[in-house]
Amino acid sequence: MTHARSRRTAALLLLLPCLLVLLALFLAPQALVFEASLGRRSAYGGVVHEWSAANYARAAEPLYLGILARSVGLAAVTTCACLVIGLPVAYWLARHAPERHRNGLLVLMILPFWTSFLVRMYAWVFLLRSEGLVNVGLGALGLPGLSLLYNDFAVLLGQVYGELPFMILPLFVSLEKLDRSLLEAAADLGATPLRALLRVTLPLIRPGIVAGCVLVFVPSLGAYLAPDLLGGARTVYAGSLIQSQFAVARDMPFGAALSFVLSLIVLALLLLFRRPLQAAQEA
């Protein structure tokens, strides 16, 4: 009994730094945001601490629910696009890329992270604008220019570009651990490459798929830079809306309410993804 108690005490001591970091960096800020969301805007843009659910009632209006739904749609489309693009790339890296070059290719894939995301989004602005490299190239070929900037396509392009490595890396890890003999056995039993992919490969790499979807979907839900720089003011997403409430409208309580609602949506989705991830790991 004493030995078991000492082991539990040691485990709690090991967990204590993690719990303290979680409390300081997540629970405490969320508590402050929630407390601010219950107040009302002062005449000078501050917070009057009068507890009320008025900001949450306002966030439930059709206008703001539509913006949240649009943000969820953008995150879902970004996740699907990253999965469709990232799966072949991860498969080639794990199965067909020369082993002596594999680490170098992985470094090249994460190399953009060494540059600020803001700088990378401005690079896309210079590429996609009417006088940008793409339209200049089309003009050199005698083709008419295209309206590539300040629309939903540009926002989706920026999001996929920014989040794609977060999909490729978990898929690569799962595919690298995949036992080749299982695919050979499927081929010996008469399975076509497509059937082997659907019935053998995808079920076995499901933990990587779920992890990649979580890593892409969650940051895409509250994305701000890509919608703001590449989408302009034509389409409003949740991140842009929250930023405008704090920086432009100076309505901190309503911005805090929107932030807290977005945090609740993220937590709910993480709980939703947790079950399939656990099932995949147990399988």
N, C-alpha and C positions, 0 to 999 in steps of 0.2 A: 504493500500500500504506500509506504514511504517512497519507494523507488518510483512508482507511477506518479505520485504527487510531485516529486522533484522533476520528472520529465515534463509534466504539464507546466510547471513553473518556468522551466528553461524555455519551453516553446513560447510561452507568453512573453518572456523577456526578449526573445528573438523577434517576435511580432511587434513589440512595443515601438521601435523606431518607425516601422511602416505605418502603424496606426497613428502615430503623432504627425507624420507627414501628410497622411490622408485627412486628418482633422484640420491641419493648418492650411492645406492647399485646396481642399475641396469642401468639407463640411462647413467650416467657418465662413468662407466667402459666399457659399450658397445661403447660409443663414442670414448674412448681411443683405444679400440681394432680395431674399424673401421679405425681410423686415422693411426694406425700402419700398418694395412693391405694394405694401399695404398702406403707404402714406399717400399724400397728394402733392401736386406741384405747387411750389410757392411762387410768389410774384416775381422772384429773381432767379428762378430756375433751380432752386434747392428742393429739399424734401421736408414737408410738414408731416410730422409723425402722428397721424390720426388714422388708426387702424380701420381699414375698409376694404371690401372686395370689389370696389368700383373699377379698378384697373383690370381685374380679371374678367369682369363682365364686359368691359370694353374690348378686351382681347378676343372675346367670343363673338364679336360682331362679324357678319359675313365678309366684310372687307378684309379683316385681318386673318380670318380663317382661310380665305382664299389665298392670301400670301403664304401662310404656313403650308397649305396644300401644294402650292406651286413649288415651294422649297423642298418638300418631300418628293415631289415628282422629279425635280432636278437631281436630287440625290439618288433616286432610284434609277433614273436613266444613266447617270454617271457610273453607278455601280455596274449596271448591265453592260455598258460599253467597255468599261475597264476589264470585266470578266471575259468578254468576247475577244478583246484585243490581247489581254494578258495571258490567257491560257495557251494559245499557240506559241507565244514568245517564251513562256516559262517551260513549256514542253520541249522546245528546241534547245534551250539552255541546259536543261537537265538531262536530255537524252541524246542529243545530236551534236552539241557544241564540242569542239576539241577540248579535252580536259585541261591541257596546258594553257588554253586561252580563257577558260571559264571564269576564273577569278577576275581577270582583267575586264571581261564583258560585264560582270556584276558591278565592278567599280564604275564603269562607264554609265551603267544604268542609274546609279545613285549619284553620279557626278553633279547633276543639276541642283541637288540639295545643298551643295557648297555655295550656291548663289542665293541671294534673298528671293523669296517668292514674289515680292513686289517688283523686283527688277525683271524677273522672268515674265511677269504679266505685261510689263511695259514693252518688253521685246515682242510679245504677240501683238500689241497695239501697233508697233512700227511695221510688223509684217502684214497685218490685215487691213490697215487703213487704206483709204482711197488712193493715196500716193505711196503706198507701201510696196514691199518687194514683190508680193504676189501679183498685184495689179500692174506693176511696172513690167513684170515678166509676161503677163497676158498681153499688155500693149505692144511689147516687142514682137510677139507672135501674131499681131494683127487682130487680136480678140478683144471684145469689149470688157471693160472692168466690171468687177462684181462688188456688191455691197456685203462685205464680209464682217464688218465691225458694227458694234452696238445693236446686236440682235441675240436671240436665244442660241443660235448656232455658235456664235463666238463664245458665249458663256459656257456652253457645253464643251467646246473645244479646250478652253482654258482649264476647266475642271478635270477633264479626262487627262490632259497633259500633266496637271499637278498631282493627281492621285494615282496614276497608273503604276508607279513603282510599288505602292503599298499593296497592290493586288498581285503583282508579279512575284514579289519576294516570298509570301506564304505559299503560293502555288509552286514555286521552284523548290522550296524545302520539302513539300509533300511529294512532288514528282521524283525528286532525287532519292527519296527513301523507298520508292515503289519497287517492289520485287519484280524484276524482269521475267522471272520464271512463270509468274502468273499470266503475263501476256503471251508467253510462248505456249503455255498450256491451253489458253483460250484459242490460239491459232491452230493448235493440234486438234482441238475439238471442232474445228470448222467455223469458228467465229471470224467474220470479216473485220478489217481494221476499224470500221465505224462501230460495229457491234461490240468489239472489244473495248473501244473507247467509252461507249455508253454503259456497258454492263460490268466492266472491270475497273477501268482507270478512274472514271469520275466518282464511283462510290468509294474507292479507296483513298482518293485525295479530298474527300468531302471536308475534313477538318481545315485544310488549306483554303478551300473555297469559302467556307463560312468565315474564317478569320480574315481573309482578304475582303469579303463583302462588308464586314464590320469596320475594318480599317478605312475603307473608302466611303461608306455610307455616312458614318458619324461626322467626320469633318466636313463632308459635302453638304450636310443638312444646314449647318450654320455658316456656310461660305460667304465671305464678304468681298474679298479683293477681286476675284474673277467676275462676279456679277456687276460690281461697281465700275471696274475699269473696262471690261470688254462688253458689258451690256448697256452701259450708260444709265440714263434715267428712264429708259423706256419700260423696263420691267423691274419690279421691286420684289426682292426676296427677303427672307427673314433676317439674314445678317445685315443687309442694307437698311431694313426698317429699324432694327434695334440701334444701329449706329446713328441713324438720323434722329432718333428720339433723344439720345444722349448729347449729340454734338450740334444738331440743328434746331430741333424743337425745344431742346433743354427740358424735356419732360422725363426726368429721371425715374419717377415711380412707375410710369407706364412702360418705359424701356426695361426696367427691372422686372416687371410682370411678364413682358414678352420673353426676356432672357430665362426666367424661371420656368415658363411654360415650355420653352425649347429644351431646357435641361431635363424636364420631366419626360418629354417625348423621347429624348436620347436614352434615358434610363429605361423606359418602357421597351424600346427597341433592343437594347442590350439584353434585357431579361428574355425577350422573345427569341433572340439569337442564341441565348445560352443553352436552351434545351437541345436544339439540333446539333450544337457544337459538342455537348456532352455525349449525345447519342452517337455522333460520329467518332469520338475518341474511344468510347466503349466498344464500338464495332471494330 
